[in-house]
Amino acid sequence: MSNNKGLSDKVKGAVSKTKGEVKDQIGNAKNDHRLQEEGKRDKSKGEYQDRKGNLKN
């Protein structure tokens, strides 16, 4: 069961990192610093979720 929970966190992490990267790139293209910062926060959240998933495995 804990293996599934770790996988769930890793998937959430991958989604957050991807979403963050997209926001960061769009913010960069539009020169929208707020959107870039939001993207960076999402990427950080994704890194945390990924590490959390690794610890559960």
All heavy atoms as atom14 arrays in JSON, in Angstrom:
{
  "sequence": "MSNNKGLSDKVKGAVSKTKGEVKDQIGNAKNDHRLQEEGKRDKSKGEYQDRKGNLKN",
  "atom14_mask": [
    [1, 1, 1, 1, 1, 1, 1, 1, 0, 0, 0, 0, 0, 0],
    [1, 1, 1, 1, 1, 1, 0, 0, 0, 0, 0, 0, 0, 0],
    [1, 1, 1, 1, 1, 1, 1, 1, 0, 0, 0, 0, 0, 0],
    [1, 1, 1, 1, 1, 1, 1, 1, 0, 0, 0, 0, 0, 0],
    [1, 1, 1, 1, 1, 1, 1, 1, 1, 0, 0, 0, 0, 0],
    [1, 1, 1, 1, 0, 0, 0, 0, 0, 0, 0, 0, 0, 0],
    [1, 1, 1, 1, 1, 1, 1, 1, 0, 0, 0, 0, 0, 0],
    [1, 1, 1, 1, 1, 1, 0, 0, 0, 0, 0, 0, 0, 0],
    [1, 1, 1, 1, 1, 1, 1, 1, 0, 0, 0, 0, 0, 0],
    [1, 1, 1, 1, 1, 1, 1, 1, 1, 0, 0, 0, 0, 0],
    [1, 1, 1, 1, 1, 1, 1, 0, 0, 0, 0, 0, 0, 0],
    [1, 1, 1, 1, 1, 1, 1, 1, 1, 0, 0, 0, 0, 0],
    [1, 1, 1, 1, 0, 0, 0, 0, 0, 0, 0, 0, 0, 0],
    [1, 1, 1, 1, 1, 0, 0, 0, 0, 0, 0, 0, 0, 0],
    [1, 1, 1, 1, 1, 1, 1, 0, 0, 0, 0, 0, 0, 0],
    [1, 1, 1, 1, 1, 1, 0, 0, 0, 0, 0, 0, 0, 0],
    [1, 1, 1, 1, 1, 1, 1, 1, 1, 0, 0, 0, 0, 0],
    [1, 1, 1, 1, 1, 1, 1, 0, 0, 0, 0, 0, 0, 0],
    [1, 1, 1, 1, 1, 1, 1, 1, 1, 0, 0, 0, 0, 0],
    [1, 1, 1, 1, 0, 0, 0, 0, 0, 0, 0, 0, 0, 0],
    [1, 1, 1, 1, 1, 1, 1, 1, 1, 0, 0, 0, 0, 0],
    [1, 1, 1, 1, 1, 1, 1, 0, 0, 0, 0, 0, 0, 0],
    [1, 1, 1, 1, 1, 1, 1, 1, 1, 0, 0, 0, 0, 0],
    [1, 1, 1, 1, 1, 1, 1, 1, 0, 0, 0, 0, 0, 0],
    [1, 1, 1, 1, 1, 1, 1, 1, 1, 0, 0, 0, 0, 0],
    [1, 1, 1, 1, 1, 1, 1, 1, 0, 0, 0, 0, 0, 0],
    [1, 1, 1, 1, 0, 0, 0, 0, 0, 0, 0, 0, 0, 0],
    [1, 1, 1, 1, 1, 1, 1, 1, 0, 0, 0, 0, 0, 0],
    [1, 1, 1, 1, 1, 0, 0, 0, 0, 0, 0, 0, 0, 0],
    [1, 1, 1, 1, 1, 1, 1, 1, 1, 0, 0, 0, 0, 0],
    [1, 1, 1, 1, 1, 1, 1, 1, 0, 0, 0, 0, 0, 0],
    [1, 1, 1, 1, 1, 1, 1, 1, 0, 0, 0, 0, 0, 0],
    [1, 1, 1, 1, 1, 1, 1, 1, 1, 1, 0, 0, 0, 0],
    [1, 1, 1, 1, 1, 1, 1, 1, 1, 1, 1, 0, 0, 0],
    [1, 1, 1, 1, 1, 1, 1, 1, 0, 0, 0, 0, 0, 0],
    [1, 1, 1, 1, 1, 1, 1, 1, 1, 0, 0, 0, 0, 0],
    [1, 1, 1, 1, 1, 1, 1, 1, 1, 0, 0, 0, 0, 0],
    [1, 1, 1, 1, 1, 1, 1, 1, 1, 0, 0, 0, 0, 0],
    [1, 1, 1, 1, 0, 0, 0, 0, 0, 0, 0, 0, 0, 0],
    [1, 1, 1, 1, 1, 1, 1, 1, 1, 0, 0, 0, 0, 0],
    [1, 1, 1, 1, 1, 1, 1, 1, 1, 1, 1, 0, 0, 0],
    [1, 1, 1, 1, 1, 1, 1, 1, 0, 0, 0, 0, 0, 0],
    [1, 1, 1, 1, 1, 1, 1, 1, 1, 0, 0, 0, 0, 0],
    [1, 1, 1, 1, 1, 1, 0, 0, 0, 0, 0, 0, 0, 0],
    [1, 1, 1, 1, 1, 1, 1, 1, 1, 0, 0, 0, 0, 0],
    [1, 1, 1, 1, 0, 0, 0, 0, 0, 0, 0, 0, 0, 0],
    [1, 1, 1, 1, 1, 1, 1, 1, 1, 0, 0, 0, 0, 0],
    [1, 1, 1, 1, 1, 1, 1, 1, 1, 1, 1, 1, 0, 0],
    [1, 1, 1, 1, 1, 1, 1, 1, 1, 0, 0, 0, 0, 0],
    [1, 1, 1, 1, 1, 1, 1, 1, 0, 0, 0, 0, 0, 0],
    [1, 1, 1, 1, 1, 1, 1, 1, 1, 1, 1, 0, 0, 0],
    [1, 1, 1, 1, 1, 1, 1, 1, 1, 0, 0, 0, 0, 0],
    [1, 1, 1, 1, 0, 0, 0, 0, 0, 0, 0, 0, 0, 0],
    [1, 1, 1, 1, 1, 1, 1, 1, 0, 0, 0, 0, 0, 0],
    [1, 1, 1, 1, 1, 1, 1, 1, 0, 0, 0, 0, 0, 0],
    [1, 1, 1, 1, 1, 1, 1, 1, 1, 0, 0, 0, 0, 0],
    [1, 1, 1, 1, 1, 1, 1, 1, 0, 0, 0, 0, 0, 0]
  ],
  "atom14_positions": [
    [[0.81, -1.2, 0.0], [0.0, 0.0, 0.0], [0.85, 1.25, 0.0], [0.56, 2.19, -0.69], [-0.94, -0.03, 1.21], [-1.94, 1.09, 1.23], [-3.2, 0.78, 0.0], [-4.48, 1.79, 0.62], [0.0, 0.0, 0.0], [0.0, 0.0, 0.0], [0.0, 0.0, 0.0], [0.0, 0.0, 0.0], [0.0, 0.0, 0.0], [0.0, 0.0, 0.0]],
    [[1.92, 1.29, 0.8], [2.76, 2.48, 0.85], [3.43, 2.73, -0.51], [3.7, 3.87, -0.85], [3.81, 2.38, 1.94], [4.75, 1.38, 1.61], [0.0, 0.0, 0.0], [0.0, 0.0, 0.0], [0.0, 0.0, 0.0], [0.0, 0.0, 0.0], [0.0, 0.0, 0.0], [0.0, 0.0, 0.0], [0.0, 0.0, 0.0], [0.0, 0.0, 0.0]],
    [[3.67, 1.67, -1.27], [4.27, 1.85, -2.59], [3.34, 2.64, -3.49], [3.78, 3.49, -4.24], [4.59, 0.48, -3.18], [5.6, 0.58, -4.32], [6.23, 1.61, -4.5], [5.73, -0.5, -5.05], [0.0, 0.0, 0.0], [0.0, 0.0, 0.0], [0.0, 0.0, 0.0], [0.0, 0.0, 0.0], [0.0, 0.0, 0.0], [0.0, 0.0, 0.0]],
    [[2.03, 2.37, -3.42], [1.06, 3.12, -4.21], [1.02, 4.57, -3.78], [0.88, 5.46, -4.61], [-0.34, 2.51, -4.11], [-0.45, 1.22, -4.89], [0.32, 0.96, -5.81], [-1.42, 0.4, -4.52], [0.0, 0.0, 0.0], [0.0, 0.0, 0.0], [0.0, 0.0, 0.0], [0.0, 0.0, 0.0], [0.0, 0.0, 0.0], [0.0, 0.0, 0.0]],
    [[1.11, 4.82, -2.48], [1.08, 6.18, -1.98], [2.3, 6.96, -2.48], [2.21, 8.1, -2.88], [1.0, 6.2, -0.45], [0.89, 7.57, 0.14], [-0.38, 8.26, -0.28], [-0.51, 9.59, 0.44], [-1.42, 10.49, -0.21], [0.0, 0.0, 0.0], [0.0, 0.0, 0.0], [0.0, 0.0, 0.0], [0.0, 0.0, 0.0], [0.0, 0.0, 0.0]],
    [[3.46, 6.33, -2.46], [4.66, 6.96, -2.97], [4.54, 7.27, -4.45], [4.94, 8.34, -4.91], [0.0, 0.0, 0.0], [0.0, 0.0, 0.0], [0.0, 0.0, 0.0], [0.0, 0.0, 0.0], [0.0, 0.0, 0.0], [0.0, 0.0, 0.0], [0.0, 0.0, 0.0], [0.0, 0.0, 0.0], [0.0, 0.0, 0.0], [0.0, 0.0, 0.0]],
    [[3.96, 6.34, -5.19], [3.75, 6.55, -6.63], [2.79, 7.72, -6.86], [3.02, 8.55, -7.74], [3.22, 5.28, -7.29], [2.97, 5.37, -8.79], [4.26, 5.68, -9.53], [2.37, 4.07, -9.29], [0.0, 0.0, 0.0], [0.0, 0.0, 0.0], [0.0, 0.0, 0.0], [0.0, 0.0, 0.0], [0.0, 0.0, 0.0], [0.0, 0.0, 0.0]],
    [[1.75, 7.79, -6.06], [0.79, 8.89, -6.18], [1.48, 10.24, -5.98], [1.24, 11.18, -6.74], [-0.33, 8.71, -5.14], [-1.19, 9.81, -5.14], [0.0, 0.0, 0.0], [0.0, 0.0, 0.0], [0.0, 0.0, 0.0], [0.0, 0.0, 0.0], [0.0, 0.0, 0.0], [0.0, 0.0, 0.0], [0.0, 0.0, 0.0], [0.0, 0.0, 0.0]],
    [[2.34, 10.33, -4.96], [3.06, 11.57, -4.72], [4.0, 11.9, -5.88], [4.15, 13.05, -6.27], [3.86, 11.5, -3.42], [2.98, 11.6, -2.19], [1.93, 12.27, -2.25], [3.32, 10.99, -1.17], [0.0, 0.0, 0.0], [0.0, 0.0, 0.0], [0.0, 0.0, 0.0], [0.0, 0.0, 0.0], [0.0, 0.0, 0.0], [0.0, 0.0, 0.0]],
    [[4.64, 10.88, -6.44], [5.55, 11.1, -7.56], [4.79, 11.58, -8.79], [5.27, 12.47, -9.5], [6.35, 9.84, -7.86], [7.38, 9.52, -6.77], [8.13, 8.25, -7.03], [9.13, 8.37, -8.12], [10.3, 9.17, -7.82], [0.0, 0.0, 0.0], [0.0, 0.0, 0.0], [0.0, 0.0, 0.0], [0.0, 0.0, 0.0], [0.0, 0.0, 0.0]],
    [[3.61, 11.04, -9.03], [2.79, 11.48, -10.17], [2.34, 12.92, -9.95], [2.44, 13.76, -10.86], [1.58, 10.55, -10.39], [0.6, 11.15, -11.37], [2.04, 9.18, -10.86], [0.0, 0.0, 0.0], [0.0, 0.0, 0.0], [0.0, 0.0, 0.0], [0.0, 0.0, 0.0], [0.0, 0.0, 0.0], [0.0, 0.0, 0.0], [0.0, 0.0, 0.0]],
    [[1.87, 13.23, -8.74], [1.48, 14.61, -8.43], [2.66, 15.55, -8.62], [2.5, 16.67, -9.12], [0.96, 14.72, -7.0], [-0.38, 14.09, -6.77], [-0.77, 14.19, -5.31], [-2.02, 13.41, -4.99], [-2.32, 13.44, -3.55], [0.0, 0.0, 0.0], [0.0, 0.0, 0.0], [0.0, 0.0, 0.0], [0.0, 0.0, 0.0], [0.0, 0.0, 0.0]],
    [[3.83, 15.1, -8.21], [5.03, 15.91, -8.37], [5.34, 16.19, -9.82], [5.68, 17.31, -10.2], [0.0, 0.0, 0.0], [0.0, 0.0, 0.0], [0.0, 0.0, 0.0], [0.0, 0.0, 0.0], [0.0, 0.0, 0.0], [0.0, 0.0, 0.0], [0.0, 0.0, 0.0], [0.0, 0.0, 0.0], [0.0, 0.0, 0.0], [0.0, 0.0, 0.0]],
    [[5.23, 15.16, -10.65], [5.5, 15.33, -12.08], [4.5, 16.3, -12.71], [4.88, 17.14, -13.54], [5.44, 13.97, -12.78], [0.0, 0.0, 0.0], [0.0, 0.0, 0.0], [0.0, 0.0, 0.0], [0.0, 0.0, 0.0], [0.0, 0.0, 0.0], [0.0, 0.0, 0.0], [0.0, 0.0, 0.0], [0.0, 0.0, 0.0], [0.0, 0.0, 0.0]],
    [[3.25, 16.2, -12.32], [2.22, 17.11, -12.85], [2.52, 18.55, -12.42], [2.48, 19.47, -13.25], [0.8, 16.68, -12.4], [-0.23, 17.74, -12.73], [0.43, 15.35, -13.05], [0.0, 0.0, 0.0], [0.0, 0.0, 0.0], [0.0, 0.0, 0.0], [0.0, 0.0, 0.0], [0.0, 0.0, 0.0], [0.0, 0.0, 0.0], [0.0, 0.0, 0.0]],
    [[2.85, 18.74, -11.15], [3.14, 20.08, -10.65], [4.37, 20.67, -11.34], [4.38, 21.85, -11.7], [3.38, 20.07, -9.14], [2.18, 19.79, -8.45], [0.0, 0.0, 0.0], [0.0, 0.0, 0.0], [0.0, 0.0, 0.0], [0.0, 0.0, 0.0], [0.0, 0.0, 0.0], [0.0, 0.0, 0.0], [0.0, 0.0, 0.0], [0.0, 0.0, 0.0]],
    [[5.4, 19.85, -11.53], [6.61, 20.34, -12.19], [6.32, 20.72, -13.64], [6.8, 21.75, -14.11], [7.73, 19.3, -12.13], [8.35, 19.19, -10.75], [9.6, 18.36, -10.74], [9.32, 16.89, -10.84], [10.51, 16.05, -10.67], [0.0, 0.0, 0.0], [0.0, 0.0, 0.0], [0.0, 0.0, 0.0], [0.0, 0.0, 0.0], [0.0, 0.0, 0.0]],
    [[5.54, 19.91, -14.33], [5.2, 20.2, -15.73], [4.36, 21.46, -15.83], [4.63, 22.34, -16.65], [4.46, 19.01, -16.37], [5.29, 17.85, -16.28], [4.11, 19.28, -17.81], [0.0, 0.0, 0.0], [0.0, 0.0, 0.0], [0.0, 0.0, 0.0], [0.0, 0.0, 0.0], [0.0, 0.0, 0.0], [0.0, 0.0, 0.0], [0.0, 0.0, 0.0]],
    [[3.36, 21.56, -14.97], [2.5, 22.75, -14.95], [3.34, 23.99, -14.65], [3.17, 25.04, -15.3], [1.4, 22.57, -13.9], [0.42, 23.71, -13.83], [-0.76, 23.38, -12.92], [-0.36, 23.43, -11.47], [-1.5, 23.35, -10.54], [0.0, 0.0, 0.0], [0.0, 0.0, 0.0], [0.0, 0.0, 0.0], [0.0, 0.0, 0.0], [0.0, 0.0, 0.0]],
    [[4.25, 23.87, -13.71], [5.11, 24.99, -13.35], [6.02, 25.4, -14.48], [6.23, 26.59, -14.72], [0.0, 0.0, 0.0], [0.0, 0.0, 0.0], [0.0, 0.0, 0.0], [0.0, 0.0, 0.0], [0.0, 0.0, 0.0], [0.0, 0.0, 0.0], [0.0, 0.0, 0.0], [0.0, 0.0, 0.0], [0.0, 0.0, 0.0], [0.0, 0.0, 0.0]],
    [[6.57, 24.43, -15.19], [7.45, 24.74, -16.32], [6.69, 25.48, -17.41], [7.19, 26.45, -17.99], [8.07, 23.45, -16.87], [9.05, 23.67, -18.0], [10.26, 24.5, -17.62], [10.69, 24.46, -16.46], [10.78, 25.22, -18.5], [0.0, 0.0, 0.0], [0.0, 0.0, 0.0], [0.0, 0.0, 0.0], [0.0, 0.0, 0.0], [0.0, 0.0, 0.0]],
    [[5.47, 25.04, -17.69], [4.64, 25.7, -18.71], [4.36, 27.15, -18.3], [4.53, 28.08, -19.1], [3.33, 24.92, -18.96], [2.36, 25.72, -19.81], [3.63, 23.58, -19.61], [0.0, 0.0, 0.0], [0.0, 0.0, 0.0], [0.0, 0.0, 0.0], [0.0, 0.0, 0.0], [0.0, 0.0, 0.0], [0.0, 0.0, 0.0], [0.0, 0.0, 0.0]],
    [[3.94, 27.35, -17.05], [3.68, 28.71, -16.57], [4.92, 29.58, -16.63], [4.86, 30.75, -17.03], [3.15, 28.69, -15.13], [1.74, 28.22, -14.98], [1.34, 28.27, -13.52], [-0.06, 27.77, -13.29], [-0.42, 27.83, -11.86], [0.0, 0.0, 0.0], [0.0, 0.0, 0.0], [0.0, 0.0, 0.0], [0.0, 0.0, 0.0], [0.0, 0.0, 0.0]],
    [[6.05, 29.01, -16.24], [7.32, 29.75, -16.26], [7.66, 30.18, -17.68], [8.03, 31.33, -17.93], [8.42, 28.88, -15.65], [9.71, 29.64, -15.39], [9.71, 30.88, -15.41], [10.73, 28.98, -15.15], [0.0, 0.0, 0.0], [0.0, 0.0, 0.0], [0.0, 0.0, 0.0], [0.0, 0.0, 0.0], [0.0, 0.0, 0.0], [0.0, 0.0, 0.0]],
    [[7.53, 29.26, -18.63], [7.86, 29.57, -20.02], [6.89, 30.59, -20.63], [7.32, 31.5, -21.34], [7.87, 28.29, -20.87], [8.99, 27.34, -20.52], [10.36, 27.94, -20.73], [10.6, 28.67, -21.67], [11.27, 27.65, -19.81], [0.0, 0.0, 0.0], [0.0, 0.0, 0.0], [0.0, 0.0, 0.0], [0.0, 0.0, 0.0], [0.0, 0.0, 0.0]],
    [[5.6, 30.45, -20.35], [4.63, 31.41, -20.86], [4.88, 32.78, -20.24], [4.84, 33.81, -20.93], [3.18, 30.94, -20.61], [2.87, 29.71, -21.47], [2.18, 32.06, -20.89], [1.55, 29.04, -21.16], [0.0, 0.0, 0.0], [0.0, 0.0, 0.0], [0.0, 0.0, 0.0], [0.0, 0.0, 0.0], [0.0, 0.0, 0.0], [0.0, 0.0, 0.0]],
    [[5.13, 32.8, -18.94], [5.45, 34.06, -18.27], [6.67, 34.72, -18.85], [6.73, 35.94, -19.02], [0.0, 0.0, 0.0], [0.0, 0.0, 0.0], [0.0, 0.0, 0.0], [0.0, 0.0, 0.0], [0.0, 0.0, 0.0], [0.0, 0.0, 0.0], [0.0, 0.0, 0.0], [0.0, 0.0, 0.0], [0.0, 0.0, 0.0], [0.0, 0.0, 0.0]],
    [[7.67, 33.91, -19.18], [8.89, 34.43, -19.79], [8.59, 35.02, -21.16], [9.05, 36.11, -21.49], [9.93, 33.31, -19.89], [11.28, 33.82, -20.32], [11.69, 34.91, -19.93], [11.97, 33.03, -21.12], [0.0, 0.0, 0.0], [0.0, 0.0, 0.0], [0.0, 0.0, 0.0], [0.0, 0.0, 0.0], [0.0, 0.0, 0.0], [0.0, 0.0, 0.0]],
    [[7.81, 34.3, -21.96], [7.48, 34.76, -23.32], [6.65, 36.05, -23.29], [6.82, 36.91, -24.15], [6.72, 33.67, -24.07], [0.0, 0.0, 0.0], [0.0, 0.0, 0.0], [0.0, 0.0, 0.0], [0.0, 0.0, 0.0], [0.0, 0.0, 0.0], [0.0, 0.0, 0.0], [0.0, 0.0, 0.0], [0.0, 0.0, 0.0], [0.0, 0.0, 0.0]],
    [[5.78, 36.17, -22.3], [4.9, 37.34, -22.19], [5.5, 38.44, -21.31], [4.86, 39.46, -21.1], [3.55, 36.93, -21.6], [2.7, 36.09, -22.52], [1.36, 35.83, -21.85], [0.36, 35.28, -22.82], [-0.97, 35.18, -22.19], [0.0, 0.0, 0.0], [0.0, 0.0, 0.0], [0.0, 0.0, 0.0], [0.0, 0.0, 0.0], [0.0, 0.0, 0.0]],
    [[6.69, 38.18, -20.76], [7.32, 39.1, -19.82], [6.4, 39.36, -18.61], [6.26, 40.47, -18.14], [7.72, 40.4, -20.51], [8.78, 41.14, -19.73], [9.58, 40.53, -19.02], [8.78, 42.46, -19.84], [0.0, 0.0, 0.0], [0.0, 0.0, 0.0], [0.0, 0.0, 0.0], [0.0, 0.0, 0.0], [0.0, 0.0, 0.0], [0.0, 0.0, 0.0]],
    [[5.76, 38.28, -18.15], [4.84, 38.33, -17.02], [5.55, 37.71, -15.81], [5.59, 36.5, -15.64], [3.56, 37.55, -17.36], [2.51, 37.59, -16.27], [2.85, 37.86, -15.1], [1.33, 37.32, -16.6], [0.0, 0.0, 0.0], [0.0, 0.0, 0.0], [0.0, 0.0, 0.0], [0.0, 0.0, 0.0], [0.0, 0.0, 0.0], [0.0, 0.0, 0.0]],
    [[6.12, 38.58, -14.99], [6.91, 38.1, -13.85], [6.07, 37.36, -12.82], [6.54, 36.44, -12.18], [7.65, 39.27, -13.2], [8.6, 39.93, -14.14], [9.73, 39.3, -14.62], [8.58, 41.16, -14.72], [10.37, 40.12, -15.45], [9.69, 41.25, -15.53], [0.0, 0.0, 0.0], [0.0, 0.0, 0.0], [0.0, 0.0, 0.0], [0.0, 0.0, 0.0]],
    [[4.81, 37.77, -12.66], [3.92, 37.09, -11.72], [3.7, 35.64, -12.14], [3.77, 34.73, -11.32], [2.58, 37.83, -11.62], [1.62, 37.19, -10.61], [0.17, 37.62, -10.8], [-0.35, 37.31, -12.12], [-0.77, 36.1, -12.52], [-0.7, 35.07, -11.72], [-1.25, 35.93, -13.74], [0.0, 0.0, 0.0], [0.0, 0.0, 0.0], [0.0, 0.0, 0.0]],
    [[3.46, 35.43, -13.41], [3.24, 34.07, -13.92], [4.53, 33.24, -13.82], [4.47, 32.06, -13.48], [2.74, 34.12, -15.37], [2.23, 32.8, -15.96], [1.1, 32.22, -15.12], [1.78, 33.0, -17.4], [0.0, 0.0, 0.0], [0.0, 0.0, 0.0], [0.0, 0.0, 0.0], [0.0, 0.0, 0.0], [0.0, 0.0, 0.0], [0.0, 0.0, 0.0]],
    [[5.66, 33.87, -14.06], [6.93, 33.15, -13.91], [7.13, 32.7, -12.46], [7.53, 31.56, -12.22], [8.11, 34.05, -14.31], [8.3, 34.17, -15.8], [9.49, 35.05, -16.1], [9.46, 36.25, -15.88], [10.52, 34.45, -16.63], [0.0, 0.0, 0.0], [0.0, 0.0, 0.0], [0.0, 0.0, 0.0], [0.0, 0.0, 0.0], [0.0, 0.0, 0.0]],
    [[6.85, 33.57, -11.52], [7.0, 33.23, -10.1], [6.04, 32.11, -9.71], [6.4, 31.2, -8.96], [6.78, 34.45, -9.21], [7.95, 35.39, -9.19], [9.23, 34.72, -8.71], [9.19, 33.99, -7.7], [10.26, 34.92, -9.35], [0.0, 0.0, 0.0], [0.0, 0.0, 0.0], [0.0, 0.0, 0.0], [0.0, 0.0, 0.0], [0.0, 0.0, 0.0]],
    [[4.82, 32.19, -10.22], [3.84, 31.13, -9.95], [4.35, 29.79, -10.49], [4.23, 28.76, -9.82], [2.51, 31.51, -10.6], [1.34, 30.68, -10.17], [0.04, 31.18, -10.76], [-0.21, 32.41, -10.77], [-0.74, 30.32, -11.22], [0.0, 0.0, 0.0], [0.0, 0.0, 0.0], [0.0, 0.0, 0.0], [0.0, 0.0, 0.0], [0.0, 0.0, 0.0]],
    [[4.92, 29.82, -11.67], [5.49, 28.61, -12.26], [6.62, 28.05, -11.43], [6.73, 26.84, -11.23], [0.0, 0.0, 0.0], [0.0, 0.0, 0.0], [0.0, 0.0, 0.0], [0.0, 0.0, 0.0], [0.0, 0.0, 0.0], [0.0, 0.0, 0.0], [0.0, 0.0, 0.0], [0.0, 0.0, 0.0], [0.0, 0.0, 0.0], [0.0, 0.0, 0.0]],
    [[7.47, 28.93, -10.93], [8.59, 28.48, -10.1], [8.1, 27.86, -8.8], [8.66, 26.88, -8.32], [9.55, 29.64, -9.85], [10.31, 30.01, -11.1], [11.18, 31.22, -10.91], [11.84, 31.54, -12.24], [12.54, 32.79, -12.27], [0.0, 0.0, 0.0], [0.0, 0.0, 0.0], [0.0, 0.0, 0.0], [0.0, 0.0, 0.0], [0.0, 0.0, 0.0]],
    [[7.03, 28.44, -8.24], [6.45, 27.85, -7.01], [5.88, 26.46, -7.3], [6.05, 25.53, -6.51], [5.37, 28.76, -6.43], [5.91, 29.94, -5.66], [4.83, 30.65, -4.87], [3.7, 31.09, -5.66], [3.62, 32.27, -6.29], [4.61, 33.13, -6.19], [2.55, 32.59, -6.97], [0.0, 0.0, 0.0], [0.0, 0.0, 0.0], [0.0, 0.0, 0.0]],
    [[5.2, 26.33, -8.44], [4.65, 25.02, -8.82], [5.76, 23.99, -9.0], [5.63, 22.83, -8.59], [3.81, 25.12, -10.1], [2.45, 25.76, -9.88], [2.02, 25.86, -8.72], [1.82, 26.15, -10.88], [0.0, 0.0, 0.0], [0.0, 0.0, 0.0], [0.0, 0.0, 0.0], [0.0, 0.0, 0.0], [0.0, 0.0, 0.0], [0.0, 0.0, 0.0]],
    [[6.86, 24.41, -9.62], [7.98, 23.48, -9.82], [8.57, 23.07, -8.47], [8.89, 21.89, -8.28], [9.05, 24.11, -10.71], [8.65, 24.16, -12.17], [9.81, 24.48, -13.08], [10.1, 25.95, -13.12], [11.13, 26.3, -14.13], [0.0, 0.0, 0.0], [0.0, 0.0, 0.0], [0.0, 0.0, 0.0], [0.0, 0.0, 0.0], [0.0, 0.0, 0.0]],
    [[8.69, 24.0, -7.56], [9.21, 23.68, -6.23], [8.3, 22.71, -5.5], [8.74, 21.76, -4.86], [9.38, 24.94, -5.39], [10.39, 25.74, -5.9], [0.0, 0.0, 0.0], [0.0, 0.0, 0.0], [0.0, 0.0, 0.0], [0.0, 0.0, 0.0], [0.0, 0.0, 0.0], [0.0, 0.0, 0.0], [0.0, 0.0, 0.0], [0.0, 0.0, 0.0]],
    [[7.0, 22.96, -5.62], [6.01, 22.06, -5.01], [6.15, 20.66, -5.6], [6.1, 19.66, -4.88], [4.6, 22.61, -5.26], [3.49, 21.74, -4.74], [2.14, 22.35, -5.09], [1.0, 21.42, -4.73], [-0.3, 21.96, -5.15], [0.0, 0.0, 0.0], [0.0, 0.0, 0.0], [0.0, 0.0, 0.0], [0.0, 0.0, 0.0], [0.0, 0.0, 0.0]],
    [[6.35, 20.59, -6.91], [6.52, 19.3, -7.57], [7.77, 18.58, -7.1], [7.75, 17.36, -6.92], [0.0, 0.0, 0.0], [0.0, 0.0, 0.0], [0.0, 0.0, 0.0], [0.0, 0.0, 0.0], [0.0, 0.0, 0.0], [0.0, 0.0, 0.0], [0.0, 0.0, 0.0], [0.0, 0.0, 0.0], [0.0, 0.0, 0.0], [0.0, 0.0, 0.0]],
    [[8.85, 19.32, -6.91], [10.08, 18.71, -6.39], [9.85, 18.12, -5.0], [10.29, 17.02, -4.69], [11.21, 19.74, -6.34], [11.74, 20.15, -7.68], [12.47, 19.04, -8.41], [13.03, 18.16, -7.74], [12.44, 19.06, -9.65], [0.0, 0.0, 0.0], [0.0, 0.0, 0.0], [0.0, 0.0, 0.0], [0.0, 0.0, 0.0], [0.0, 0.0, 0.0]],
    [[9.13, 18.87, -4.17], [8.81, 18.4, -2.81], [7.98, 17.11, -2.88], [8.26, 16.14, -2.18], [8.07, 19.49, -2.03], [7.49, 18.99, -0.74], [8.3, 18.78, 0.37], [6.14, 18.7, -0.63], [7.77, 18.29, 1.56], [5.6, 18.22, 0.55], [6.42, 18.01, 1.64], [5.9, 17.53, 2.81], [0.0, 0.0, 0.0], [0.0, 0.0, 0.0]],
    [[6.94, 17.12, -3.72], [6.07, 15.95, -3.83], [6.86, 14.74, -4.33], [6.65, 13.62, -3.87], [4.91, 16.24, -4.78], [3.89, 17.2, -4.2], [2.89, 17.7, -5.23], [3.26, 18.01, -6.36], [1.63, 17.8, -4.82], [0.0, 0.0, 0.0], [0.0, 0.0, 0.0], [0.0, 0.0, 0.0], [0.0, 0.0, 0.0], [0.0, 0.0, 0.0]],
    [[7.77, 14.97, -5.26], [8.58, 13.88, -5.79], [9.48, 13.3, -4.7], [9.57, 12.08, -4.55], [9.42, 14.4, -6.96], [10.06, 13.3, -7.77], [9.4, 12.27, -8.01], [11.23, 13.47, -8.14], [0.0, 0.0, 0.0], [0.0, 0.0, 0.0], [0.0, 0.0, 0.0], [0.0, 0.0, 0.0], [0.0, 0.0, 0.0], [0.0, 0.0, 0.0]],
    [[10.13, 14.16, -3.93], [10.99, 13.69, -2.83], [10.16, 12.93, -1.8], [10.59, 11.89, -1.28], [11.72, 14.85, -2.19], [12.88, 15.37, -2.99], [13.75, 16.3, -2.2], [13.03, 17.43, -1.66], [12.93, 18.61, -2.24], [13.53, 18.84, -3.39], [12.25, 19.59, -1.68], [0.0, 0.0, 0.0], [0.0, 0.0, 0.0], [0.0, 0.0, 0.0]],
    [[8.97, 13.45, -1.49], [8.07, 12.8, -0.54], [7.72, 11.39, -1.04], [7.71, 10.43, -0.27], [6.82, 13.66, -0.39], [5.84, 13.2, 0.65], [4.72, 14.23, 0.75], [3.48, 13.68, 1.38], [2.38, 14.64, 1.34], [0.0, 0.0, 0.0], [0.0, 0.0, 0.0], [0.0, 0.0, 0.0], [0.0, 0.0, 0.0], [0.0, 0.0, 0.0]],
    [[7.44, 11.27, -2.33], [7.14, 9.97, -2.92], [8.32, 9.01, -2.84], [8.14, 7.81, -2.57], [0.0, 0.0, 0.0], [0.0, 0.0, 0.0], [0.0, 0.0, 0.0], [0.0, 0.0, 0.0], [0.0, 0.0, 0.0], [0.0, 0.0, 0.0], [0.0, 0.0, 0.0], [0.0, 0.0, 0.0], [0.0, 0.0, 0.0], [0.0, 0.0, 0.0]],
    [[9.53, 9.54, -3.01], [10.72, 8.69, -2.92], [10.9, 8.15, -1.5], [11.34, 7.02, -1.32], [11.98, 9.48, -3.32], [12.08, 9.65, -4.83], [11.54, 8.87, -5.6], [12.79, 10.68, -5.24], [0.0, 0.0, 0.0], [0.0, 0.0, 0.0], [0.0, 0.0, 0.0], [0.0, 0.0, 0.0], [0.0, 0.0, 0.0], [0.0, 0.0, 0.0]],
    [[10.58, 8.96, -0.51], [10.74, 8.53, 0.87], [9.74, 7.43, 1.25], [10.04, 6.61, 2.12], [10.55, 9.71, 1.83], [11.66, 10.76, 1.81], [11.27, 11.95, 2.67], [12.96, 10.16, 2.27], [0.0, 0.0, 0.0], [0.0, 0.0, 0.0], [0.0, 0.0, 0.0], [0.0, 0.0, 0.0], [0.0, 0.0, 0.0], [0.0, 0.0, 0.0]],
    [[8.59, 7.43, 0.61], [7.57, 6.44, 0.93], [7.84, 5.1, 0.29], [7.23, 4.1, 0.65], [6.19, 6.94, 0.51], [5.73, 8.1, 1.37], [4.35, 8.56, 0.97], [3.9, 9.7, 1.85], [2.57, 10.16, 1.47], [0.0, 0.0, 0.0], [0.0, 0.0, 0.0], [0.0, 0.0, 0.0], [0.0, 0.0, 0.0], [0.0, 0.0, 0.0]],
    [[8.72, 5.06, -0.7], [9.01, 3.79, -1.39], [10.06, 3.0, -0.67], [10.83, 3.35, 0.08], [9.46, 4.03, -2.83], [8.29, 4.4, -3.7], [7.16, 4.02, -3.42], [8.54, 5.13, -4.74], [0.0, 0.0, 0.0], [0.0, 0.0, 0.0], [0.0, 0.0, 0.0], [0.0, 0.0, 0.0], [0.0, 0.0, 0.0], [0.0, 0.0, 0.0]]
  ]
}
